[in-house]
């Protein structure tokens, strides 16, 4: 099956009697990407599922207002990113704790072996990502996991490409330092 174009999705969405079909195609096209975008920022599967539903509900409510000034993909990612950052900030305020404390449960018992599994490396990467400020975490997630170009990120986040490159550079350095510290602690 060939991938349906954004233009076809928008045309169907605006056609009487075809709105649901157009939206269904949009969800099929972007659901997996949005899920992983949100999951890397929020970590918890159940929270991610709830957020993805909220994001697509917001898209459904606002798609008629989409003017086409940006790519549909960029517009969807902007909504997903803003909703996720809002969720993280609300959660932080609600529980009166830092975002890092919410992820303490991800820290595993230390291993005392010389070899490290891919799963352990992924856990260390996720722990390190969770120490980043939300904006840096978002930039890292979009660049590293989504392989998004800086120009597209600039449209999604409404930030200059220079600022994004600096953010990504700082995020990578912090993650490397944090992972190294974790690995050293686990090997002691």
N, C-alpha and C positions, 0 to 999 in steps of 0.2 A: 504494500500500500504506500503510495506516495504521500508526502507530507502536504497538508492543505496550507495554502498561503494565508497570510494575515488579511489580505484584501478580501479573499473569499469569506473568511470568518466574519469580517466586519460587514460585508454585503449581506450575508445571511442574517446576521444579528439585526440589521436595520430593515429587513424585509418582513412585512406582516406575515405571521404564521410560521416564520423560520427562525425567530429569535432564539428559541431553546436549542435548535439544531446548531446554530452558529456558536452559541455559548458552550455547548457540549464539545464541539470541535476545539474551541479555545482551551477548555479544561484538559482535554486529551493531549493537546500539543504542549502545554506548559506545566501541567500538574507535577510531573516528576522533577523538573528543574526547580520549580518553586519550593517543592517539598525539601529538596536537599539544600537549597539556599537558606531556608529558614532553619532546618535541622542543624546545620553547622553553626548557626548563631545561638540557637536555643538549647540544643543538645537532646532534651527529653522528647521521646517519640510522641507521647500523648499530648504534650504542649504544642508540638509541631503540628500534629494533625488538627488540633483545634484552631491554631493560627492559620493554617492553610485554608480551612473552611471559611474562616472570617475574611481572609484575603480574597478568595474567589467570590464571596458574597459582596464585598466592597466593589470588586471589579464588575459584577453583574449590575449593581446599582448605578455605577458610574460610566459604564461602557458607552452609553448613549451620548455622554458628554465628551468622549474622546474625539479630539479635533484633527488628529493626524499630524500635529506639529512635530512629534517625535515618532520613532518606531514603536509599534504596539509592544514589542518585547521590552523596550526601555521603559515604557509607561507601566507595564505590569511589574517589572522589577522594582520600580520606584515605589509602587504601592506596597509590594511585599516587604521591601526594606524598611519603609516608614512604619508599617504596622508592626513589624518585628522589633524595631528599636523602641517603639511606644510600649509594646508588651514588656520588654526587658526593663524599661524605666519604671513602669507601673509595678512590676514584680519587686523591683529593688525597693521602691518606696513602701509598698504594702508590707513587706516583711522586715523592714528596717535593717536590712543586711546588705553587704556588698554582693555584687554579682559573683565574685569568687567563692564566697561562702555557700552560695546555692549549688555550687558544683563540687563541694568537698567530697560528696559521695562517689565521685568518679575516681578519686585517688584509690589505687589498689594497694594491696599489701605488697611490700617490697619483695623483689626477687633477688636471689643471691647467686645467680648463674652468670656465666660469662656471655651467654648468647641471649639475644632479645628477639621475641617473635614480632611479626608484623602487627599483631593485635596490640602488643605492649607499646610499640612505637606510635601507633595511632592514638592510644590512650594518652601517652605523654604529649603528643601534638595537641590533642583536644584540651588537656589540662593547661598547656602553655597558652593556647588561644583564649582560654577563659580568663586569663590574667590581663588580657589586652583591654583597653578602653573600647566601648561599643563601636565607635567610628573606625578605629584601627582594625577591629575584629571583622567588621563588615567589609572593609577594603581588602583585607587578607583573604577572606572567604570568597569574594567575587573574583579576585585575581587568581588565587591558587586553586580553588576547587571548581569554580565556574569557568575559569580561563577567559574571563571577560576582558576586553580591550580597555585601556585607560580612557579612551574617548567615549565608550559606551558607559563606563562607570561614572564619568563626569556628568553625563546626562542623567543617569539614575540618581546620583547623590547630590547633584547640583554643586559640584566642587571643581576647581581647576585640575587639569591633569598633573600639573606640577605638584600640587598639594597631595594628590592621590599617590604619586610616585614616592614622595617623601613619607607619607603615612605607611605605604607598603614596605618601604625600606626599614623604617623603625619597627614595624610589626615583625618582620622577618628576623631582625636582630634580637628583639625581645624573646621571640619564640625559640630561637637557637640557644640563647643564653639560658632560658628557663628549662628547656629540654636537657641541656647539658647538666644543669644543677640537679634535676630529677634523676638523671641516669647516674650521676656520681653518688647521690644519696642512696639510691637503690643498690649500688654495688659495694657500699661500705659494710 
